Amino acid sequence: SAHGPRTVLLDSEGLLTPEIMGQNVLAVLPPIYPEWLGDRSFPAAHRVRFSYVIGEMARGIATPRMTVEGVRAGVMAFFGSAGL
């Protein structure tokens, strides 16, 4: 399920397997929020919500719209306009 903890299971040969086929519980992984990823000093220093950077290369990997939407979503975003 996309909601709540997920189990990681082993089959009878000790291999990781989907939950439906598993035998023994190896671990339980709690959900994690994107805000928890990365170093907390990055969002604090750059006043963003997430420790992500998008569109940081020149020559077209980001569009102006992608850059604006990234900023609205709370990430650091750059529009690489070299060569345009």
For each residue, the residues with C-beta under 8 A, 3 or more apart:
1: 4 6
2:
3: 31
4: 1 31
5: 28 29 30 31
6: 1 19 28 29
7: 19 22 25 26 27 28 29
8: 16 25 26 27 28 29
9: 16 17 18 19 21 22 23 24 25 26
10: 14 15 16 17 22 23 24 26
11: 14 15 16 17 21 22 23
12: 23
13:
14: 10 11
15: 10 11
16: 8 9 10 11 26
17: 9 10 11 21 22
18: 9 21 22
19: 6 7 9 22
20:
21: 9 11 17 18
22: 7 9 10 11 17 18 19 25
23: 9 10 11 12
24: 9 10
25: 7 8 9 22 28
26: 7 8 9 10 16
27: 7 8
28: 5 6 7 8 25
29: 5 6 7 8
30: 5
31: 3 4 5
32: 36 37
33: 36
34: 37 50 52
35: 43 49 50
36: 32 33
37: 32 34 50 51
38: 42 43 50 51 52
39: 42 51
40: 43 44 51
41: 44 45
42: 38 39 45 46 48 51
43: 35 38 40 46 47 48 49 50 51
44: 40 41 47
45: 41 42
46: 42 43 76
47: 43 44
48: 42 43 51 52 74 75 76
49: 35 43 73 74 75
50: 34 35 37 38 43 73 74 75
51: 37 38 39 40 42 43 48
52: 34 38 48 75 76
53: 56 75 76 77 78
54: 62 66 67 70 75 76 77 78
55: 61 62 66 67 70 77 78 79 80
56: 53 62 78 80
57: 61 62 80
58: 80 81 82 83
59: 80 82 83
60: 80 83 84
61: 55 57 80
62: 54 55 56 57 66 67 70 77 78 79 80
63: 66 67 79
64: 67 68 79
65: 68 69
66: 54 55 62 63 69 70 77
67: 54 55 62 63 64 70 71 77 78 79
68: 64 65 71 72 77
69: 65 66 72 73
70: 54 55 62 66 67 73 75 76 77
71: 67 68 74 75 76 77
72: 68 69
73: 49 50 69 70
74: 48 49 50 71
75: 48 49 50 52 53 54 70 71
76: 46 48 52 53 54 70 71
77: 53 54 55 62 66 67 68 70 71
78: 53 54 55 56 62 67
79: 55 62 63 64 67
80: 55 56 57 58 59 60 61 62
81: 58 84
82: 58 59
83: 58 59 60
84: 60 81
